[in-house]
Amino acid sequence: MLGPYRQSLVAIRSLSRAGHEIVMGMERGDSSAFRVSRYVRGVWEMPEPEGADRFRAAFLEHFPGMTRDRMAILPVGDRELRTVNEARAMLEPFATILGVEAGLMALCQDKAALNALAQEVGLRVPASAVSGKADIGRMADALGATRFIVKAADPDAELGRKAILLDSRAELDACVEALAADPRVTGRFMIQERVFGQRINCRFVARSGKLIAYQQQVVLRTDTSDGTGFGVAGVTQESDGLRADLAALVERIGYHGVGLAQFIVRQGERPAFLELNPRLDGSCAVAVASGLDLPGLMCQVHGEDAFHSGTPSIPSWTGFRVLRYHWMLGDLNGGLAAIRQQQLGAAASFRWIGRCLLDGLRADVHLTFCWRDPWPTLVLFGERLLRRWRYVD
């Protein structure tokens, strides 16, 4: 298991319960929370995941004598998946890779290319253009919109945040000026017409371009005051037309593996496609709690020749359950960050904390906490919240 992310805990617990032994691949300095999980049998202090030859050599030194039917590598984050894909041909004789292949990953992360294919199969995609930071203003003029969103167009771009929302030309001009003056902002960026509505997460499993499992969920709140960050509260909903839209896109690009597509949905309007993340998503605990075991399905889809035979099985649970989820740590972190950056006044700060506590009490699923494995979440709270409080005046 490579990468210390909240979805890593979900995968660790799921795969361990299925009888697999879990070794956590971590870099020096990563959170110690994953070391204290009752389901982790060992820790590999791996080199920084940069450089295929170095990574392969370190892997074979730590795991000698492995074969595809005895060892699997699950790279959880984008960075880890990119490195494993670079070394994929060298690693595959020794381990089954539980992740999408390099070409598919590159396509999903090239937002302009993926948007073009989404439009080709009939999905609504907000008008957009891609440029360097110096040309964002000119590209905005060409779009003819009045409200915009700016985000990274590829994995090499560095914006410093997930997205920037702009509600007027004056805000756009100020954004362009600020980006131009910041040397940390590099790469290609997409400026897109801003659309309004609910953010819907569609997590899925596909095999050779065919959708075999699907779950839909509404994001109710995120860890930022403008709604652009990571979801901290949400609820599952019954499938609607989004499933057919996603199935068309999955078939067009020949998707194979687990992924998460995001749409913006507003009553009376066609859903707008946002992006497709080619990996386990941070809220996948909701799927596992509902009976859709995404980590287990990854083993079946990517490792059917090594671990299984025949076509991956559809989960026996086919009904629908309303499940509310909450990510307490992300919610509190977001609130404390907003207070520190003076984005919230006193009343708004109390409202944020109140909503956080209420959503936590109402949740059916907590994204990292598990009563049978509580220590990782408790350690994460200790590490992150103490760090945040140091900066709160």
WOKA-V58479 format. One record per residue. N is the residue number from 1. RES is the residue in one letter. BURIAL is b if it has 9 or more other C-alpha atoms within 8 Angstrom, else e. Layout:
N/RES/BURIAL
N/RES/BURIAL
This chain:
1/M/b
2/L/b
3/G/b
4/P/b
5/Y/b
6/R/b
7/Q/b
8/S/b
9/L/b
10/V/b
11/A/b
12/I/b
13/R/b
14/S/b
15/L/b
16/S/b
17/R/e
18/A/e
19/G/e
20/H/e
21/E/b
22/I/b
23/V/b
24/M/b
25/G/b
26/M/b
27/E/b
28/R/e
29/G/e
30/D/e
31/S/e
32/S/e
33/A/b
34/F/b
35/R/b
36/V/b
37/S/b
38/R/e
39/Y/b
40/V/b
41/R/e
42/G/e
43/V/b
44/W/b
45/E/e
46/M/b
47/P/b
48/E/e
49/P/b
50/E/e
51/G/e
52/A/b
53/D/e
54/R/b
55/F/b
56/R/b
57/A/e
58/A/b
59/F/b
60/L/b
61/E/e
62/H/e
63/F/e
64/P/e
65/G/e
66/M/b
67/T/b
68/R/b
69/D/b
70/R/e
71/M/b
72/A/b
73/I/b
74/L/b
75/P/b
76/V/b
77/G/b
78/D/e
79/R/e
80/E/b
81/L/b
82/R/b
83/T/b
84/V/b
85/N/b
86/E/b
87/A/b
88/R/b
89/A/e
90/M/e
91/L/b
92/E/b
93/P/e
94/F/b
95/A/b
96/T/b
97/I/b
98/L/b
99/G/b
100/V/b
101/E/e
102/A/b
103/G/e
104/L/b
105/M/b
106/A/e
107/L/b
108/C/b
109/Q/b
110/D/b
111/K/b
112/A/b
113/A/e
114/L/b
115/N/b
116/A/e
117/L/b
118/A/b
119/Q/b
120/E/e
121/V/b
122/G/e
123/L/b
124/R/b
125/V/b
126/P/b
127/A/e
128/S/b
129/A/b
130/V/b
131/S/b
132/G/b
133/K/b
134/A/e
135/D/e
136/I/b
137/G/b
138/R/e
139/M/b
140/A/b
141/D/e
142/A/e
143/L/b
144/G/e
145/A/e
146/T/e
147/R/b
148/F/b
149/I/b
150/V/b
151/K/b
152/A/b
153/A/b
154/D/b
155/P/e
156/D/e
157/A/b
158/E/b
159/L/b
160/G/e
161/R/e
162/K/b
163/A/b
164/I/b
165/L/b
166/L/b
167/D/b
168/S/b
169/R/b
170/A/e
171/E/b
172/L/b
173/D/b
174/A/e
175/C/e
176/V/b
177/E/e
178/A/e
179/L/b
180/A/b
181/A/e
182/D/e
183/P/e
184/R/e
185/V/b
186/T/b
187/G/b
188/R/b
189/F/b
190/M/b
191/I/b
192/Q/b
193/E/b
194/R/b
195/V/e
196/F/e
197/G/e
198/Q/b
199/R/b
200/I/b
201/N/b
202/C/b
203/R/b
204/F/b
205/V/b
206/A/b
207/R/b
208/S/e
209/G/b
210/K/b
211/L/b
212/I/b
213/A/b
214/Y/b
215/Q/b
216/Q/b
217/Q/b
218/V/b
219/V/b
220/L/b
221/R/b
222/T/b
223/D/b
224/T/b
225/S/e
226/D/e
227/G/e
228/T/b
229/G/b
230/F/e
231/G/b
232/V/b
233/A/b
234/G/b
235/V/b
236/T/b
237/Q/e
238/E/e
239/S/e
240/D/e
241/G/e
242/L/b
243/R/b
244/A/e
245/D/b
246/L/b
247/A/b
248/A/b
249/L/b
250/V/b
251/E/b
252/R/b
253/I/b
254/G/b
255/Y/b
256/H/b
257/G/b
258/V/b
259/G/b
260/L/b
261/A/b
262/Q/b
263/F/b
264/I/b
265/V/b
266/R/b
267/Q/e
268/G/e
269/E/e
270/R/e
271/P/b
272/A/b
273/F/b
274/L/b
275/E/b
276/L/b
277/N/b
278/P/b
279/R/b
280/L/b
281/D/b
282/G/b
283/S/b
284/C/b
285/A/b
286/V/b
287/A/b
288/V/b
289/A/b
290/S/e
291/G/e
292/L/b
293/D/b
294/L/b
295/P/b
296/G/b
297/L/b
298/M/b
299/C/b
300/Q/b
301/V/b
302/H/b
303/G/b
304/E/b
305/D/e
306/A/e
307/F/b
308/H/e
309/S/e
310/G/e
311/T/e
312/P/e
313/S/e
314/I/e
315/P/b
316/S/e
317/W/e
318/T/e
319/G/e
320/F/e
321/R/e
322/V/e
323/L/b
324/R/b
325/Y/b
326/H/b
327/W/b
328/M/b
329/L/e
330/G/b
331/D/b
332/L/b
333/N/b
334/G/b
335/G/b
336/L/b
337/A/b
338/A/b
339/I/b
340/R/b
341/Q/e
342/Q/e
343/Q/e
344/L/b
345/G/e
346/A/e
347/A/e
348/A/e
349/S/b
350/F/e
351/R/e
352/W/b
353/I/b
354/G/e
355/R/e
356/C/b
357/L/e
358/L/e
359/D/b
360/G/b
361/L/e
362/R/e
363/A/b
364/D/e
365/V/b
366/H/b
367/L/b
368/T/b
369/F/b
370/C/e
371/W/e
372/R/e
373/D/b
374/P/b
375/W/b
376/P/b
377/T/b
378/L/b
379/V/b
380/L/b
381/F/b
382/G/e
383/E/b
384/R/b
385/L/b
386/L/b
387/R/e
388/R/b
389/W/e
390/R/e
391/Y/e
392/V/e
393/D/e
